[in-house]
Amino acid sequence: LPFLTSFASTIILISSDLLLTVEDVLGESILDATDASFEKYSIEQFGYALRSEFITKWCTLSARNSSDQELLRRINSIEKDLNHIMENKFLPSYPVNILPVLQADEADTPLDLDLGTQGHLYELLVKIALGKNADKAYYNTMLGYLTHLGHSLHTRKVRSVSLDELQVIHEEYQAKFLRKLPLEKAVDELVTRQIIDIRDDQVRFKYDYLHYYFVARHISQSINSDPTQEEVRELSRNLFIEDNANLLLFLAHQSSHPIIINEMLTTADSLLKDHSEITLDEDLDFLSAASSIVLSYTNKENPMQARRDVYEAMDRSNTEASMITPNIASDITDPILQLNTAIKTLQIIGQLLKSFPGTLEGPIKIRITEACNRLGLRALSLIFQVLTNSQAKVLDRLSKQFEQDFLKLKDTTDMLHDTVFKFAMLLSYGMISKISEAVGSPDIVEVYKEIIKGNEAPSTSLINASIHIDHNDSFPRSLVEELNDELKKNPFAQRILHLLVITHFHLFFRDHKTQQSICEKIGIDYSRVRVADPKKRLNAPPTSNQ
């Protein structure tokens, strides 16, 4: 560095995060060896807004012949998959990790993002990491080796092993598979391919998704053995442990073995069994006071800006949440822990449904979908119980706040009840959307037709509407209008339907006339704000001047 500074006015050094590790060990910066003044910069992970912008630009470049609606559906599918992976911290949200997913369309086997399953995505990332400049024999060997490593870590109940322990695991692999493999060369290549990481003499998978992927791969390969089936039962019984839930989620990407389906369905039926499935009908007496609330929607004719606004708000919320030390419940009777476990279970059994749409038979699909419905609606029942029990306290606290703020309201009580009504409505909308997201795909529409034949509960009808709204190319107008008529005497459930419609219009392209006529038909206040060029397509071809 002193030599470089003797003739260069500006020096740019590029380093991996290994430099930070070295500096931590030394207790000082290696840049202190020179009198030059250096400023340090690091690449930050993308939040929701930047991920969405990255995805949008990529998809727009590669889809010139697609309609705006088709393009937005594709963007939405990729965003859902990536957000799920990043939210669960399976993979850091750096551009270099996002790019391989976006390159899937250019692979020999395109990623079918309409399935709504991340299983294909994990397969793709592994293939890209292992398959680059490698022949079939090497790829197959490394798959087997890493699966063995994952299993060895799992049986030891650790995430990392020392280099000496790795030597033992390596020798076990060679003896079991009669395959000679130079340890040092194998380790160097896996580090270069960013599959494993070595720090402080400890070897681990570089990213969490790799750990879960290879552990789940071993379980799926040995699923017919008694010890493995007992392990699946044990994992299913303890889903409140995050590692267990994540491992089963990855297993649901790879196998639809009956033991997995049966154990997960048994677990789903056992969760929140003290709560009945909410119907959003006769169980809403405490919300009946706010039936006059009318929702409104303003068509700004710019879904992309609407998406950016939503994601920027989510980024701000995440930043604020990161400043709070979480209070993680360890009591399995805690409502928050029960709710989290229920949502994880929804994701896992829903993933089974979406991962194997062509091989699961109809009766199994119906069983899985019904189990998702029942569990999600019991979870909503738990939410309502907590809200009902705390309603008096909430109203009292809000009343005191209004008094402190010197608000002069003609009817404070009605306004407070309206607030509780809206809060309950948003929670219900969130859970309906969670259920729909768990099972929702174009392949489930026919299954749901069978389910609603014998179930006329408003809650089930709303889930059905949500699936159709999210996965139909054309807006399911007749279904929405008929359901709206059925819910006229149920203002709470009707407003949830309105929220589903407003959210869809807010984030996806639908022409002005369609939006206006549907909103007027079902009772949503509609207004329109014209943009500078409302006819300009999101995916318009370049002009001659561009």
Contacts in CASP RR format, 6 or more apart in sequence:
PFRMAT RR
TARGET T0000
AUTHOR 0000-0000-0000
METHOD contacts of the structure
MODEL  1
LPFLTSFASTIILISSDLLLTVEDVLGESILDATDASFEKYSIEQFGYAL
RSEFITKWCTLSARNSSDQELLRRINSIEKDLNHIMENKFLPSYPVNILP
VLQADEADTPLDLDLGTQGHLYELLVKIALGKNADKAYYNTMLGYLTHLG
HSLHTRKVRSVSLDELQVIHEEYQAKFLRKLPLEKAVDELVTRQIIDIRD
DQVRFKYDYLHYYFVARHISQSINSDPTQEEVRELSRNLFIEDNANLLLF
LAHQSSHPIIINEMLTTADSLLKDHSEITLDEDLDFLSAASSIVLSYTNK
ENPMQARRDVYEAMDRSNTEASMITPNIASDITDPILQLNTAIKTLQIIG
QLLKSFPGTLEGPIKIRITEACNRLGLRALSLIFQVLTNSQAKVLDRLSK
QFEQDFLKLKDTTDMLHDTVFKFAMLLSYGMISKISEAVGSPDIVEVYKE
IIKGNEAPSTSLINASIHIDHNDSFPRSLVEELNDELKKNPFAQRILHLL
VITHFHLFFRDHKTQQSICEKIGIDYSRVRVADPKKRLNAPPTSNQ
1 11 0 8 1.000
1 31 0 8 1.000
1 33 0 8 1.000
1 34 0 8 1.000
1 36 0 8 1.000
2 33 0 8 1.000
2 34 0 8 1.000
2 35 0 8 1.000
4 11 0 8 1.000
5 11 0 8 1.000
5 34 0 8 1.000
5 35 0 8 1.000
5 36 0 8 1.000
11 36 0 8 1.000
11 38 0 8 1.000
13 31 0 8 1.000
13 38 0 8 1.000
19 30 0 8 1.000
21 199 0 8 1.000
22 30 0 8 1.000
23 29 0 8 1.000
23 30 0 8 1.000
31 38 0 8 1.000
43 94 0 8 1.000
43 95 0 8 1.000
45 86 0 8 1.000
45 92 0 8 1.000
45 93 0 8 1.000
45 94 0 8 1.000
46 54 0 8 1.000
46 93 0 8 1.000
46 94 0 8 1.000
46 95 0 8 1.000
46 98 0 8 1.000
47 86 0 8 1.000
47 93 0 8 1.000
47 311 0 8 1.000
47 315 0 8 1.000
47 318 0 8 1.000
48 83 0 8 1.000
48 310 0 8 1.000
48 311 0 8 1.000
48 312 0 8 1.000
48 314 0 8 1.000
48 315 0 8 1.000
48 318 0 8 1.000
49 308 0 8 1.000
49 311 0 8 1.000
49 312 0 8 1.000
49 314 0 8 1.000
49 315 0 8 1.000
51 79 0 8 1.000
51 82 0 8 1.000
51 83 0 8 1.000
51 86 0 8 1.000
51 93 0 8 1.000
51 98 0 8 1.000
51 311 0 8 1.000
52 75 0 8 1.000
52 79 0 8 1.000
52 307 0 8 1.000
52 308 0 8 1.000
52 311 0 8 1.000
53 308 0 8 1.000
54 95 0 8 1.000
54 98 0 8 1.000
54 102 0 8 1.000
55 75 0 8 1.000
55 78 0 8 1.000
55 79 0 8 1.000
55 82 0 8 1.000
55 98 0 8 1.000
55 102 0 8 1.000
56 75 0 8 1.000
56 304 0 8 1.000
58 102 0 8 1.000
59 71 0 8 1.000
59 74 0 8 1.000
59 75 0 8 1.000
59 78 0 8 1.000
59 102 0 8 1.000
60 71 0 8 1.000
60 538 0 8 1.000
60 539 0 8 1.000
62 105 0 8 1.000
62 106 0 8 1.000
63 70 0 8 1.000
63 71 0 8 1.000
63 74 0 8 1.000
63 539 0 8 1.000
64 539 0 8 1.000
64 541 0 8 1.000
66 74 0 8 1.000
66 539 0 8 1.000
67 539 0 8 1.000
68 509 0 8 1.000
68 537 0 8 1.000
68 538 0 8 1.000
68 539 0 8 1.000
69 473 0 8 1.000
69 508 0 8 1.000
69 509 0 8 1.000
69 510 0 8 1.000
71 538 0 8 1.000
71 539 0 8 1.000
72 303 0 8 1.000
72 507 0 8 1.000
72 508 0 8 1.000
72 509 0 8 1.000
72 538 0 8 1.000
73 508 0 8 1.000
74 113 0 8 1.000
76 507 0 8 1.000
76 508 0 8 1.000
77 113 0 8 1.000
77 114 0 8 1.000
77 116 0 8 1.000
78 101 0 8 1.000
78 102 0 8 1.000
78 113 0 8 1.000
80 116 0 8 1.000
80 437 0 8 1.000
81 101 0 8 1.000
81 113 0 8 1.000
81 116 0 8 1.000
81 117 0 8 1.000
81 118 0 8 1.000
81 121 0 8 1.000
82 93 0 8 1.000
82 98 0 8 1.000
82 101 0 8 1.000
84 118 0 8 1.000
85 91 0 8 1.000
85 118 0 8 1.000
85 121 0 8 1.000
85 209 0 8 1.000
86 92 0 8 1.000
86 93 0 8 1.000
88 208 0 8 1.000
88 246 0 8 1.000
89 208 0 8 1.000
90 207 0 8 1.000
90 208 0 8 1.000
90 209 0 8 1.000
90 212 0 8 1.000
90 246 0 8 1.000
91 97 0 8 1.000
91 125 0 8 1.000
91 207 0 8 1.000
91 208 0 8 1.000
91 209 0 8 1.000
92 207 0 8 1.000
100 124 0 8 1.000
100 125 0 8 1.000
100 128 0 8 1.000
101 111 0 8 1.000
101 121 0 8 1.000
101 124 0 8 1.000
101 125 0 8 1.000
103 128 0 8 1.000
104 110 0 8 1.000
104 111 0 8 1.000
104 113 0 8 1.000
104 121 0 8 1.000
104 124 0 8 1.000
105 111 0 8 1.000
107 124 0 8 1.000
111 120 0 8 1.000
111 121 0 8 1.000
111 124 0 8 1.000
112 120 0 8 1.000
113 120 0 8 1.000
114 441 0 8 1.000
114 442 0 8 1.000
115 354 0 8 1.000
115 355 0 8 1.000
115 357 0 8 1.000
115 441 0 8 1.000
115 443 0 8 1.000
116 354 0 8 1.000
116 440 0 8 1.000
116 441 0 8 1.000
117 253 0 8 1.000
117 351 0 8 1.000
117 354 0 8 1.000
117 355 0 8 1.000
118 253 0 8 1.000
119 250 0 8 1.000
119 253 0 8 1.000
119 254 0 8 1.000
119 355 0 8 1.000
122 209 0 8 1.000
122 213 0 8 1.000
122 250 0 8 1.000
122 253 0 8 1.000
125 209 0 8 1.000
126 143 0 8 1.000
126 210 0 8 1.000
126 213 0 8 1.000
127 139 0 8 1.000
129 193 0 8 1.000
129 194 0 8 1.000
129 195 0 8 1.000
130 138 0 8 1.000
130 139 0 8 1.000
130 142 0 8 1.000
130 143 0 8 1.000
130 193 0 8 1.000
130 195 0 8 1.000
131 138 0 8 1.000
131 139 0 8 1.000
132 193 0 8 1.000
134 142 0 8 1.000
141 179 0 8 1.000
141 181 0 8 1.000
142 186 0 8 1.000
142 190 0 8 1.000
142 195 0 8 1.000
143 217 0 8 1.000
144 173 0 8 1.000
144 177 0 8 1.000
145 173 0 8 1.000
145 181 0 8 1.000
145 186 0 8 1.000
146 190 0 8 1.000
146 195 0 8 1.000
146 210 0 8 1.000
146 214 0 8 1.000
147 214 0 8 1.000
147 217 0 8 1.000
147 218 0 8 1.000
147 221 0 8 1.000
148 169 0 8 1.000
148 172 0 8 1.000
148 173 0 8 1.000
148 176 0 8 1.000
148 177 0 8 1.000
148 218 0 8 1.000
149 169 0 8 1.000
149 173 0 8 1.000
149 196 0 8 1.000
149 214 0 8 1.000
150 205 0 8 1.000
150 211 0 8 1.000
150 214 0 8 1.000
150 215 0 8 1.000
150 218 0 8 1.000
151 214 0 8 1.000
151 215 0 8 1.000
151 218 0 8 1.000
152 161 0 8 1.000
152 169 0 8 1.000
152 172 0 8 1.000
153 159 0 8 1.000
153 160 0 8 1.000
153 161 0 8 1.000
153 204 0 8 1.000
153 205 0 8 1.000
153 211 0 8 1.000
153 215 0 8 1.000
154 215 0 8 1.000
154 218 0 8 1.000
159 204 0 8 1.000
159 205 0 8 1.000
159 211 0 8 1.000
160 202 0 8 1.000
160 203 0 8 1.000
160 204 0 8 1.000
161 169 0 8 1.000
161 202 0 8 1.000
161 203 0 8 1.000
161 204 0 8 1.000
162 201 0 8 1.000
162 202 0 8 1.000
162 203 0 8 1.000
163 198 0 8 1.000
163 201 0 8 1.000
163 203 0 8 1.000
166 183 0 8 1.000
166 187 0 8 1.000
166 203 0 8 1.000
167 183 0 8 1.000
170 181 0 8 1.000
170 183 0 8 1.000
170 186 0 8 1.000
173 179 0 8 1.000
173 181 0 8 1.000
174 180 0 8 1.000
174 181 0 8 1.000
187 196 0 8 1.000
187 198 0 8 1.000
187 203 0 8 1.000
190 196 0 8 1.000
191 197 0 8 1.000
191 198 0 8 1.000
194 206 0 8 1.000
195 205 0 8 1.000
195 206 0 8 1.000
195 210 0 8 1.000
196 203 0 8 1.000
196 204 0 8 1.000
196 205 0 8 1.000
196 206 0 8 1.000
197 203 0 8 1.000
197 204 0 8 1.000
197 205 0 8 1.000
197 206 0 8 1.000
204 211 0 8 1.000
205 211 0 8 1.000
205 214 0 8 1.000
208 246 0 8 1.000
209 250 0 8 1.000
212 246 0 8 1.000
212 247 0 8 1.000
212 249 0 8 1.000
212 250 0 8 1.000
213 250 0 8 1.000
215 247 0 8 1.000
215 250 0 8 1.000
216 247 0 8 1.000
216 250 0 8 1.000
216 251 0 8 1.000
216 253 0 8 1.000
216 254 0 8 1.000
217 254 0 8 1.000
219 228 0 8 1.000
219 231 0 8 1.000
219 232 0 8 1.000
219 247 0 8 1.000
219 251 0 8 1.000
219 255 0 8 1.000
220 251 0 8 1.000
220 254 0 8 1.000
220 255 0 8 1.000
220 257 0 8 1.000
222 228 0 8 1.000
223 229 0 8 1.000
223 232 0 8 1.000
223 255 0 8 1.000
223 257 0 8 1.000
223 259 0 8 1.000
223 260 0 8 1.000
224 257 0 8 1.000
229 259 0 8 1.000
232 248 0 8 1.000
232 251 0 8 1.000
232 259 0 8 1.000
232 260 0 8 1.000
232 263 0 8 1.000
233 259 0 8 1.000
233 263 0 8 1.000
235 244 0 8 1.000
235 247 0 8 1.000
235 248 0 8 1.000
236 248 0 8 1.000
236 263 0 8 1.000
236 264 0 8 1.000
236 266 0 8 1.000
236 267 0 8 1.000
237 267 0 8 1.000
238 244 0 8 1.000
239 245 0 8 1.000
239 248 0 8 1.000
239 267 0 8 1.000
239 341 0 8 1.000
239 344 0 8 1.000
239 345 0 8 1.000
239 348 0 8 1.000
240 332 0 8 1.000
240 337 0 8 1.000
240 340 0 8 1.000
240 341 0 8 1.000
245 341 0 8 1.000
245 344 0 8 1.000
245 345 0 8 1.000
245 348 0 8 1.000
248 260 0 8 1.000
248 264 0 8 1.000
248 348 0 8 1.000
249 344 0 8 1.000
249 347 0 8 1.000
249 348 0 8 1.000
249 351 0 8 1.000
251 260 0 8 1.000
252 260 0 8 1.000
252 264 0 8 1.000
252 348 0 8 1.000
252 349 0 8 1.000
252 350 0 8 1.000
252 351 0 8 1.000
252 352 0 8 1.000
252 355 0 8 1.000
253 351 0 8 1.000
253 355 0 8 1.000
254 355 0 8 1.000
256 352 0 8 1.000
256 355 0 8 1.000
256 356 0 8 1.000
256 359 0 8 1.000
256 360 0 8 1.000
260 352 0 8 1.000
261 349 0 8 1.000
261 352 0 8 1.000
261 364 0 8 1.000
261 368 0 8 1.000
264 345 0 8 1.000
264 348 0 8 1.000
264 349 0 8 1.000
264 352 0 8 1.000
265 349 0 8 1.000
265 367 0 8 1.000
265 368 0 8 1.000
265 371 0 8 1.000
267 345 0 8 1.000
268 345 0 8 1.000
268 346 0 8 1.000
268 349 0 8 1.000
268 371 0 8 1.000
268 372 0 8 1.000
268 374 0 8 1.000
268 375 0 8 1.000
269 371 0 8 1.000
269 374 0 8 1.000
269 375 0 8 1.000
271 338 0 8 1.000
271 341 0 8 1.000
271 342 0 8 1.000
271 345 0 8 1.000
271 375 0 8 1.000
271 378 0 8 1.000
272 338 0 8 1.000
272 342 0 8 1.000
272 375 0 8 1.000
272 378 0 8 1.000
272 379 0 8 1.000
272 381 0 8 1.000
272 382 0 8 1.000
273 378 0 8 1.000
275 378 0 8 1.000
275 379 0 8 1.000
275 381 0 8 1.000
275 382 0 8 1.000
275 385 0 8 1.000
276 378 0 8 1.000
276 381 0 8 1.000
277 373 0 8 1.000
277 374 0 8 1.000
277 376 0 8 1.000
277 377 0 8 1.000
277 378 0 8 1.000
277 381 0 8 1.000
277 457 0 8 1.000
277 459 0 8 1.000
278 377 0 8 1.000
278 378 0 8 1.000
278 380 0 8 1.000
278 381 0 8 1.000
278 384 0 8 1.000
278 459 0 8 1.000
279 377 0 8 1.000
279 457 0 8 1.000
279 458 0 8 1.000
279 459 0 8 1.000
280 428 0 8 1.000
280 457 0 8 1.000
280 458 0 8 1.000
280 459 0 8 1.000
280 462 0 8 1.000
280 490 0 8 1.000
280 492 0 8 1.000
280 493 0 8 1.000
280 496 0 8 1.000
281 457 0 8 1.000
281 458 0 8 1.000
281 459 0 8 1.000
281 490 0 8 1.000
281 493 0 8 1.000
283 381 0 8 1.000
283 384 0 8 1.000
284 490 0 8 1.000
284 492 0 8 1.000
284 493 0 8 1.000
286 388 0 8 1.000
286 391 0 8 1.000
287 420 0 8 1.000
287 421 0 8 1.000
287 424 0 8 1.000
287 492 0 8 1.000
288 492 0 8 1.000
289 414 0 8 1.000
289 417 0 8 1.000
289 421 0 8 1.000
290 414 0 8 1.000
290 417 0 8 1.000
290 418 0 8 1.000
290 420 0 8 1.000
290 421 0 8 1.000
290 422 0 8 1.000
290 491 0 8 1.000
291 491 0 8 1.000
291 492 0 8 1.000
292 491 0 8 1.000
293 418 0 8 1.000
293 421 0 8 1.000
293 422 0 8 1.000
293 491 0 8 1.000
293 495 0 8 1.000
294 523 0 8 1.000
294 524 0 8 1.000
294 525 0 8 1.000
295 495 0 8 1.000
295 498 0 8 1.000
295 499 0 8 1.000
295 502 0 8 1.000
295 524 0 8 1.000
295 525 0 8 1.000
296 524 0 8 1.000
296 525 0 8 1.000
296 526 0 8 1.000
296 527 0 8 1.000
297 501 0 8 1.000
297 502 0 8 1.000
297 505 0 8 1.000
297 506 0 8 1.000
297 515 0 8 1.000
297 519 0 8 1.000
297 524 0 8 1.000
297 525 0 8 1.000
297 526 0 8 1.000
297 527 0 8 1.000
298 526 0 8 1.000
298 527 0 8 1.000
298 528 0 8 1.000
298 529 0 8 1.000
299 505 0 8 1.000
299 512 0 8 1.000
299 515 0 8 1.000
299 516 0 8 1.000
299 526 0 8 1.000
299 527 0 8 1.000
299 528 0 8 1.000
299 529 0 8 1.000
300 306 0 8 1.000
300 529 0 8 1.000
300 531 0 8 1.000
301 512 0 8 1.000
301 528 0 8 1.000
301 529 0 8 1.000
301 530 0 8 1.000
301 531 0 8 1.000
301 534 0 8 1.000
302 531 0 8 1.000
303 506 0 8 1.000
303 507 0 8 1.000
303 508 0 8 1.000
303 509 0 8 1.000
303 538 0 8 1.000
304 538 0 8 1.000
306 506 0 8 1.000
306 507 0 8 1.000
307 507 0 8 1.000
310 507 0 8 1.000
329 336 0 8 1.000
329 337 0 8 1.000
330 337 0 8 1.000
331 337 0 8 1.000
332 338 0 8 1.000
335 382 0 8 1.000
335 386 0 8 1.000
338 379 0 8 1.000
338 382 0 8 1.000
339 379 0 8 1.000
339 382 0 8 1.000
339 383 0 8 1.000
342 375 0 8 1.000
342 376 0 8 1.000
342 378 0 8 1.000
342 379 0 8 1.000
342 382 0 8 1.000
343 379 0 8 1.000
343 434 0 8 1.000
345 375 0 8 1.000
346 372 0 8 1.000
346 375 0 8 1.000
346 376 0 8 1.000
346 434 0 8 1.000
346 435 0 8 1.000
346 438 0 8 1.000
347 438 0 8 1.000
349 368 0 8 1.000
349 371 0 8 1.000
349 372 0 8 1.000
349 438 0 8 1.000
350 368 0 8 1.000
350 372 0 8 1.000
350 438 0 8 1.000
350 439 0 8 1.000
351 438 0 8 1.000
352 360 0 8 1.000
352 368 0 8 1.000
353 360 0 8 1.000
353 365 0 8 1.000
353 368 0 8 1.000
353 369 0 8 1.000
353 372 0 8 1.000
353 439 0 8 1.000
353 441 0 8 1.000
353 444 0 8 1.000
354 439 0 8 1.000
354 440 0 8 1.000
354 441 0 8 1.000
354 443 0 8 1.000
354 444 0 8 1.000
357 441 0 8 1.000
357 443 0 8 1.000
357 444 0 8 1.000
358 443 0 8 1.000
360 368 0 8 1.000
362 447 0 8 1.000
365 444 0 8 1.000
365 447 0 8 1.000
366 447 0 8 1.000
366 450 0 8 1.000
366 451 0 8 1.000
368 439 0 8 1.000
369 439 0 8 1.000
369 444 0 8 1.000
369 447 0 8 1.000
369 448 0 8 1.000
369 451 0 8 1.000
370 451 0 8 1.000
372 435 0 8 1.000
372 438 0 8 1.000
372 439 0 8 1.000
373 435 0 8 1.000
373 439 0 8 1.000
373 451 0 8 1.000
373 460 0 8 1.000
373 463 0 8 1.000
376 431 0 8 1.000
376 434 0 8 1.000
376 435 0 8 1.000
377 431 0 8 1.000
377 435 0 8 1.000
377 459 0 8 1.000
379 431 0 8 1.000
380 427 0 8 1.000
380 428 0 8 1.000
380 431 0 8 1.000
380 432 0 8 1.000
380 459 0 8 1.000
383 427 0 8 1.000
383 428 0 8 1.000
383 431 0 8 1.000
384 424 0 8 1.000
387 420 0 8 1.000
387 423 0 8 1.000
387 424 0 8 1.000
387 427 0 8 1.000
391 420 0 8 1.000
394 420 0 8 1.000
395 413 0 8 1.000
395 416 0 8 1.000
395 417 0 8 1.000
395 420 0 8 1.000
398 416 0 8 1.000
398 419 0 8 1.000
399 412 0 8 1.000
399 416 0 8 1.000
402 409 0 8 1.000
402 412 0 8 1.000
409 415 0 8 1.000
421 492 0 8 1.000
424 492 0 8 1.000
425 492 0 8 1.000
425 495 0 8 1.000
425 496 0 8 1.000
425 499 0 8 1.000
426 499 0 8 1.000
428 492 0 8 1.000
428 496 0 8 1.000
429 496 0 8 1.000
429 499 0 8 1.000
429 500 0 8 1.000
432 459 0 8 1.000
432 462 0 8 1.000
432 463 0 8 1.000
432 466 0 8 1.000
432 496 0 8 1.000
432 500 0 8 1.000
433 466 0 8 1.000
433 500 0 8 1.000
435 463 0 8 1.000
435 466 0 8 1.000
436 463 0 8 1.000
436 466 0 8 1.000
436 467 0 8 1.000
436 470 0 8 1.000
437 470 0 8 1.000
439 467 0 8 1.000
440 467 0 8 1.000
440 470 0 8 1.000
440 471 0 8 1.000
441 471 0 8 1.000
442 471 0 8 1.000
444 467 0 8 1.000
444 471 0 8 1.000
445 467 0 8 1.000
445 468 0 8 1.000
445 471 0 8 1.000
445 472 0 8 1.000
448 463 0 8 1.000
448 464 0 8 1.000
448 467 0 8 1.000
451 460 0 8 1.000
451 464 0 8 1.000
452 460 0 8 1.000
452 461 0 8 1.000
452 464 0 8 1.000
458 486 0 8 1.000
458 487 0 8 1.000
458 490 0 8 1.000
458 493 0 8 1.000
459 493 0 8 1.000
461 483 0 8 1.000
461 486 0 8 1.000
462 483 0 8 1.000
462 493 0 8 1.000
462 496 0 8 1.000
462 497 0 8 1.000
462 500 0 8 1.000
464 479 0 8 1.000
465 476 0 8 1.000
465 479 0 8 1.000
465 480 0 8 1.000
465 483 0 8 1.000
465 497 0 8 1.000
465 500 0 8 1.000
466 500 0 8 1.000
468 476 0 8 1.000
468 479 0 8 1.000
469 475 0 8 1.000
469 476 0 8 1.000
469 480 0 8 1.000
469 500 0 8 1.000
469 501 0 8 1.000
469 504 0 8 1.000
470 504 0 8 1.000
475 504 0 8 1.000
475 510 0 8 1.000
475 514 0 8 1.000
475 518 0 8 1.000
477 514 0 8 1.000
477 518 0 8 1.000
480 497 0 8 1.000
480 501 0 8 1.000
480 518 0 8 1.000
480 522 0 8 1.000
481 518 0 8 1.000
481 521 0 8 1.000
481 522 0 8 1.000
483 497 0 8 1.000
484 494 0 8 1.000
484 497 0 8 1.000
484 521 0 8 1.000
484 522 0 8 1.000
484 523 0 8 1.000
487 493 0 8 1.000
487 494 0 8 1.000
487 497 0 8 1.000
488 494 0 8 1.000
497 522 0 8 1.000
498 522 0 8 1.000
498 523 0 8 1.000
498 524 0 8 1.000
501 518 0 8 1.000
501 519 0 8 1.000
501 522 0 8 1.000
501 524 0 8 1.000
502 524 0 8 1.000
504 510 0 8 1.000
505 515 0 8 1.000
505 519 0 8 1.000
509 538 0 8 1.000
512 528 0 8 1.000
512 534 0 8 1.000
515 526 0 8 1.000
516 526 0 8 1.000
516 528 0 8 1.000
518 524 0 8 1.000
519 525 0 8 1.000
519 526 0 8 1.000
520 526 0 8 1.000
END
